[in-house]
Amino acid sequence: MARRNEPQARRLLRNLQLPDDAPRVLLQPRYWTAEFFDRYLETCDEWLANDPLAGRIMAAVAPRLAERIDERCRLEPDAVSAPFLHVRAHLVHASALRAAGDLTESELAFEAALQAMVASAAEMPLSLWRDLQLRRAHLRMVQGRFAEAGRLVDAILDHSPEEDDAHVHGRARLLRGSLCVCLERHDEALAELSAALRHLDARRSPRAYHAAIHNFAGTLTVSANHPGALAQALNHLRQARRSGQFGRRSVPKLKLRWIEGLILMRVGATRRAERAFERARRGLAELGAAWEVVAIAVDHSELLMLEDRFEELEQLAAEIFPQIDTLGIDTGSYDALTRWRDAVATRGLNCAVIDAARDALLMGPPRSPSSAAS
């Protein structure tokens, strides 16, 4: 791919007011270059990490932008295209739909990516194959199809030795650790997530690095039986929060605040825990991260239950439950969350009901637990 237009592509992207200006790139041929397309997809993924709603708006434009580039290449013999534009566009769009909780449409976008791959006469680069498999494994995980996700991750690791690509290896170990969390295999999860942190470069992929920190600390929080492990988890979180990779109001930083609230609740610092829950929930609600908002409310409900604050519990459930309809979770998971709401209403909430609600959310979108396959 020619890179002579890359400085211009970067300049064009900087001059756009994203995400509002995303549809503009479909209207003017100056945006219809392979170089601009590369920068645009990178920006989509960055926005998905910080603001999923904005990222979805941008990602929806990507497949049509690929069509515009093909159109320009047909009309202008000197225009430079690149193989697999459509595959990459559909992959980013699929990840955006998955992040927004629309698993059915995400599945269709993955099918479109596979069809575009078959239609291309060029041989797929190994890096693109790895990216496709990582994103598919992430979707399978949030669908609750853990065995399929595990097979995909195994295939990625078989073709991604540590010395070949430490970054891809780290992303795959992050996914495997996330799967172990879902299956409550906490010791294996900690080992995999530790390996992910050793391989991931926080500068190259801050989203993946923060996801690994989040899951590692969260796993320690739910599995630790002694204060030292909880202190270790809290230390990991605070180190990650002090990094300048994301803004204070980004999804990764707010999720770290959520896990900090869990740890503080475990050690009895309930007022600080409550402040952390409320700050994380408000911030994530503003960013459209519905799954996280509901999950934080379930965790917060444990604190309110332990302190017999029934009226506040009822208010929390009334505020949160309408959002559950937006998650696209299966019937069994929805029933578990309904039992949580009903137990709040009858003042019969207990730890078993809360744990069942947490388990239900492990099956629900957009990501559970955190992952950076997208």
N, C-alpha and C positions, 0 to 999 in steps of 0.2 A: 504494500500500500504506500503510495506517495505521501510524504509528510510535509511537502512544501507549503501547504495551506494551514498547517497546524497553528501557527501564531494568530492567523486571522480567525480560525475557529474558536480559539480561546477568547479572543477579543469580542466576537459576536455573542458568545455565551455570557460573558461578563455584562454586556449591555442589555441583556434581557432581564425583565423583572419577573423572575420565576417565583411561584408556579403560574401566575396569572398570564404571562406571555407565552406559555407553552404552545398554544394553538397557532401562534404567529409563525412558528418554524415550518408549518405546512404551506404557508402562503407565499413565501419568497424564496426563489431558487438559490440565493446566496447561502442558505442554510443546508442545501441539499448536497453535502459533501461527506465523504467517508470520515474525514478528520473531525468535522463538527459532530457527526453521529457518535464517534468514540467519546468525545468530551461530554456529549449530552447523556449517554448511558451512564457514565461515571457519576454525573451529577444526580441522575435519578436514584442511583443506589445510595448516595450520600443523603439525599432528602428522605428516602425511606427509613434511614436510621434515625433521623432527627424529627421528622414530621411525616408520619405515614399518609395522612390525607393529601398533603401537597405532593408527596412522592407518587401517589396513585394517579393524580392528575397528569403529572409529567410522563409517567410510564405508559399511560393510555395513548399518548401521542406517538410513542416509539415505533410501533409496527407501521403506522401510516407514513412516518418519516422515511423508513426504509423503502417504502413503495415510491416515494417522491425521488429518492436517490436513483432507484432503478429507472424511473421515468426520464430523469435528466440524462442518464447514461445512454438511453436509447436515442435521445434527440441530439446529444452533443458527443460526437465520437471521442473528443479529448477529455471528457469528464472521467474521473477515476472512481471506481466503486471498490468493493471488497467482498470476498465471499462471506456467506453466513450472516449478512446484515439482518435478515429476517429471523434467523434462529436466535440471535442475540436479543433482538427487540422483543420477541415473544417470551423469552426467558425472563427478562426484566419485568415485563408486564405480568407474567405469571406470579412472580415473587411479590409484586405490589398487590395483586388481588388476594394472595394468600395472607399477606400482612394485614389486609383490611378485613379478613375473615370470610371472604367469598371463595370458599374452597371449590365449588362447582365450576365457577368461571376460571379459577386458577388451573384446574385440571384441563379445561378446554384450551387454555393458552399454552400449556405444556404440549398438548397434542398438536397444536399449530406449529410449535417449535420443531417437533419431531418430523412433521410433514415437510417443513421447509428444509430440514436437514436432508431428508431423502431426496427432495427435488434438486438439491445442489449437486453439481457434477464434481465439485472439488472434494478433496479428502479433508475430513474434519480434523483440525489441530487438537492435539492431546489436551491442551489447556482448556479449550471450549468443551470438550467431552467431560472433563473433570467438573467444570462449572455447571454443566447441565445435570450431571449426576448428583452433585451436592444440593442443588436447588430441588431436584425431585425427591431426594431423601428427606429434606426438610418438610416438604409438603406431605409425604407419607407419614412422617412423625406426627404432625399436627392432625392428621386424619385418624390417628390411632392405629395405623397399619405398621406396627413396630417391626415385625419380622421382615417386611419388604424394605423398610428403611434401613434395617441392619444389613441386609444383603447388598444394598446399594453402597453403603459406607464401606463394607468389606472390599467391594470391587474397586472403590476409589483408592483405598489404602494399598491394595495389591498393585495398583498402577502408579502409585505416588510414593516411592521410597523417600525416606527422610533426606538423603543426600541429593535427591533430584529436585524436590520443591518443598522446602520446609513450611512454606506458607500454606500450600494446599494440604499438606500432611496435618498441619495444625488445625485447619478448618474441619478436616474429616474427624480428627480426634475429638474436637469440640462437639460435633454431631453425635459421635458414639457416646461420649459422656452424657450428653443431653438425653439420649435414649435410655441410658442406664438410670438416670434420674427418674424418668417416666416409669420405669419398671421397678423402682425402689431398690435398685442394687447400688447402694450408696458407696460402698468401698470401691467398687469398680468405677463408679462415676468420678470419685475423687482422683483416682489414678489416671483416668483418661483426661480429665480436665486439667490436672497438673501437667500432663504431657502437652496438652494444647497450649497452655501458657508458656511452656518452654520453647515451642516452635513458632508461635505467632509473634509478629512484629507489630507493636502498638502503633508505629508510625505508618506502616504500609496498610494495615487494616484495623483501625481503632474500633470499628464496630464489632469485629470478631473477638478482639482482645477484651473489650468490655463485657461481651456476652459470656466469655469464659470466666472472667472475674465474678460476674453476677451468679452464674451457675455454681461455681466453686464455693462461694460464700453461702449461697442458699442451701447447698447440699450439706455443708458443715452445720448450718443452722438447724436443719430438720433432723440431722443424724447424730449430732454431738451430744455426749452425756457428761461433759465436764467443762468448766469455765474457760480452760485454756484454749480449747478448739473454737469456742465462740469468740474469744478475744482475737484469735488468729483470723477468723472470718471478718471481724470488724476492721482489723488492720488492713486486710486486702481491699475492702470496700473504700476505706478512707484514702488509701493510696490512689485508687482508680478515680475517685471523685476529685482529687487534687490535680489530676492531669488536665491539660488544656485541650484535649482532643475534641471535646464536645462542649456545647454551651450548657449553662446551668439548667435551662428549660428544655433540654433535649430528652428524647425517650431513654437513651442509655443512662444518663445521669439520674433521671427521676426513678428509674428501676433500681439503681443502686441505693437510692434513698429508701425505697420500699423495703429492700432486704435489710437495710440498717434498722428499720422499724421492727422487723421480725426479731432480729438479734436483741435489740433493746427490750422487747417484750419478754424474751426468754430469760433475760438477766434481771427482770423486775423493774426496769426503768420505764414505767408505763407512761408517764407524762411525755417524756422525750420520744417514746415509741409512737404515741398517738400523734404528736406533731409531725413526725416523719411520714406516717401513713397519710395524714390529711394533705400534706404538701405534695407528696407523690401523686395522690389520687386527683387532686385538683389540676396539677400540671399535665398529667397524662390525659385527663378528660379534655383539656383544651387542645391537645394534639391529636385527638381522635383515636387514642389507643384503648378501645373499648374492653378488650380481653383483660388487659392489665388493671383497668379500673375496677372491674368486677372481682378479680382475684384479690386485689388489695382490700376491697370491702369485706370479703370473706375472712381474711386475716384480721382485719380490724374488729370484726364481730366477735372474735375470740377474746380480745381484750375487754370489750364492753360486757360480754357475758360473765367473765371472771369477776367483774366489779359490780354485777347486778344492775347495770344501767339500761333497763329494759326499754324505756321510752326512746332513748337515743338509738338503741338497736332497731326499733321499729321504724324510726325515721330513716336510718341508713338503708334498710331493706326496701322501703318504699321508694327511695331515691334511685337505688341501683337496679332493682329487678327489671324495670322496663328495658334496660340496656341489654339484658341477657337475650332478648329476642333477636338482637342484631348479630349475635355471635355465630349463628349457623351450626350450633352443636347438635349432636345426635339426641334421640329421644331419651335414652337412659341418662345421659348427662343432664339434660334439661330437667328430668324428674328429680334428680338428686338436688339440683339447685332450687327446685320448687319446694322440696322437703325442708331445705334450709330456711326459705322464706316463711313457710307455714310454722316451723318450729319457733321462729322469731315472733310471729304473731300470737302464738299460744304460750309464749314465755317458757317453752320447753327445749330451748336450744342447748345442746351439749357438745362435747368434743367429738363424739362419733359422727354427729350430723355435719359438723364443720369439716372433719377429715373427708367425709364422703363428698362434700361440695368441692373441696380441694382436688380430690381425685377426678371429679367430673371435669374440672377445668384443665387437668392434664391432657384431656382428650380434645380440648377446644382450641380454636384459632385465637389469635394469629400465630403464636409461637409458644410452645410449652415444652420445656423451659426455653430460655433464650437460645437463639442460635444465629449464626451469621452465614448460613448457607446461601442466603440471598445477597 
